[in-house]
């Protein structure tokens, strides 16, 4: 079960820079974006596509596993047997199709997305509004995070930037923190994909639920980010930007502490403030 290291998260290009009356060429780097089809192969079933997502290549197996877990395509990580690239067909596609083999049959009609998922919103393409909320238990973890830890997270996030500090899209990376100790850093042009990569990492490492973790988000917090975090058992989400109204409602319902506008020594707590220790 080895992910491909050949896929590059950045693509070199040459651009023409216009500065007033002057114009000149220079090399640049762009965030790579390619489609990836996720297929599911249950026992006694034919491999079938579940979704196509536009993603930054890298950690593809984690992305596929994380998607299947966070979207409840499978009941849990123990129901995943293997993950592999589909190597048949034309060469350009050989690392853009990933098959997840499951130990249990999968109801594909209940999970298949009708359209391509784009980089900004994983909800695009849901076949019905009834699929918007995955069934997951309320997060009841007793993790308490000190104020000093929360205000340090944005700077810690910036220190760990690799791809996105030199490319467009610096607000699309995700990380998982546990009381200040870094667990995983994953980057992607799609915010929901980056979180799925973290969930996939935790699934493959047998670390779910992430009851002692904080998810730090450099961009906005949407409904789906909260939902995926709750499925993974993450009790606290921090963000340097604002959450949506539906994100706050969902966090409140699912028992997730949602902290936004973490800038300097200030932040807003939108739900379940009991997990934030203002004296620590």
N, C-alpha and C positions, 0 to 999 in steps of 0.2 A: 504494500500500500504506500507507494511513493509518489509524491506530487512532482510535476515536471519543474525542473529548475531552468529550463531553456526559455520559458516565457518571460519577457521583460516587462516590468511595471512602467517603464518609460520608453518613449520612442523619440529618437533623434530626428530633428528637422532643421531646415534652414529657413529663416524668416527675413523679410525686408523691414527694417526699422525706419520709421519716418520720424524725424525730430526737427520740427520747424521746416526750414527749407532744405535740410539735409536728409539724405536717404542712404542707407548702407545695409549690407547683408551680414548676418551673424548666425552661428549655430544656436539652437535652442533645444529644449526637451519638453515633451508633452506627456501627460498621463496617458498611458495606453488604455484603450477601451475596445473590447472585443466581445462578441456574443458567446455565451456558454449555455449549452443545452444540458439540463439535468434530467436523466432518465432513471426510472425506478424499475427494478427487476425482482418481483416477489416470487416465492416458490409456486410452481405451477402456472406462472404467468409469463407472458412475453414482455421483454423490455419495452417500456413505453415512456415517451417524454412527459414530464410534469410541467416544466416551465423553461423558457429561454430568458436569461438575464444578461444585461449588458454590464460587464465587470472589468476590473483591472486584473490581468493575468497574474497568477501567483496565489498559493494556498487554495487551489481549486478544489481539492478534496475536502478541505475544511468548509469551504463555501457550500459544497453540495450536501455534506452531512449536516451543517448548521441549518441550512434551509429546510431539510427534511425534518429536523427536530423542532425548530422554532415554528414551523407551519403545521406541525402535527401530522405530517405525511406518514410518519411512523409514531407509535405510542411513546417511544423513548430511545435513547442511544443504544441500549442493549439489543434492540431489534435490527440493527444494521450489521450485516455480515462482512461485506467488502465494498471497497470503492475503487474504481479503475477508469482510466481513459478508454474511450472507444477508438481503437486504432485502425478501423476499417474505413474505406472510402478515400476521398482525395486528401492529399497531404495537408493543405491549409486547415482542414477541419480536425486533424487527428488529436489535437489537444484542446478542442473546444466542445467536446461532448464527454460528459462524465456520467457513468452508470453506477448507481447505488444499489447493491444487491441486499435485499432485506430477508430477515428470517421469518417474517410473517407476510401473508398476502396483503396487498394494499388496494384500497378503494380509490382508484385513480380518478374516477368521475367526480369524486367529492373534493379533490385537491387540484386538479389540472387547471391551469390558468389559460384564459382564452387568448391573451395577447402577450407580446413581449413585455417583460418588466424593464422599465427604463432605469437610468442611474439615479434619479432623484426620488422615486417613490415606488416602493415595492408593492403598494396596493393596486397600481395600475394593472388592469387585466384580470382582476378578480371576477369570476363569472357571475357571482351574485353577492348582494350586500350581506347575506347571511354568513358568508365565509370571512367577513372582516374580523371577527373575534374568534381566536383559537380558544378551545377549552383548556383552561389552565387554572390551577389552584391559586388562591390568594397567597401572596408571599408573606410569611409570618416570621422571617428570620429576625433574630434579636440583635443584629449588628448595630453598633453605635459608632458613628464617625465624628471625630473632633473637628471643630471649626478650623483649626490650623492645618489639618490634612486637606480639607476641601479647598481652601484658598491657595494651596500649593499645587493643586492638580493641573491647572492650565499651563503653568510654567513647566511642570514635569512632562506634560504632553508635548510642548514645543521642543523640548530637549530631545525627545525621541523621534521627532520627524525625520524621515529619510527621503522618501520619494517626493512628498508633497511640499516640502520646503523649497523645492527648485522648480516646481511645476504649477500649472493651474489646478485648482481644486483643493486647496489646503484646508478646507472645512469639512472634509469627508472621511476623516480617519477616526477610528475607534480604539479604545484600549480598555482593559479590565484591570482595576486596581483592587487590592485587598489591604485596607488600612495602611496605605502608603507603599506597600510592596508590589512592584510591577509583576503581573502575571503574564500578560500577553499583549502584543501590539500588532494590529492588523490594519492595513490601508486598502482603500478601494475608491474608485470614482463614484460608487454608489454607497450612500450611508447605510442602507439596509444590508447590502452585501458585506460591508466591513464588519458589522455586528454579527452577521451569520458566520463569518470566518472565525470570530472569537468563540461563538457558541459551538462551532464545529471543532475547534481546537479543544475546548473543554470536554466535548463529547468523546473525542478520540483519546483523550488523556484520562477518561473516567473521573472527571472532576465535577460533573453536574450532580446536584444543583450548586450554583455558585453563591451560596448563602453568605459568604464572608467577603464578597466582592463589591466594588464600586465601579460602575461604568462611566467613563469620562468622555463626553461628546464635545467636539469642537464646533459643531454647527447647531442647527436648530433641533429640537426634539419633537418628533411627530408621534402620532398614535402608534404606528407600527414599531418604532424603536422601543416604546414602553411595553408593548405587547410581547415582542421578542425577548426583551430583558426579563419580563415576568415569567415566561415559559422556561427560561434558563435559571430562574430562581434568584436573580440579581435583585437585592433589596434597595439599592441606592443608585440613582442616576444623577450625575452632575453635568452641567453644560455651560459654556461661555455665552450662549445665546438663549433666546426665549423658547419655551415650549408652546405648542398649539393648545387651544382650549380643549380639544378632544384628548390630547396627551395628558393634560392635568386631570381630566375626568377619569380617564382610564387608569392612571397611576393611583388615584384615590380609591377606585373600586378594587384594584388588584393588590393593594397593600404596598405599593412601591413609593419610596421617598424620592421626590423629584425636586432637584435644586437647579435653578437657572440663574443666568447673568452672573456667573462666578468671575468677578473682575476685581483685581486688587484684594482688598479686605472685605468686599461686599458680595452678597449673594442673596437670592430670594428662595425661600423654601415654599413650594406650592402644595405639598402633600406629605402627610405622615412625618411631621417635624420631630417626633419622638426619637428618631434615629440620629439626630444632629445634636452633638454636645457642644454648646456655645462656650463652655468653660475650659475645654481641652484644646 
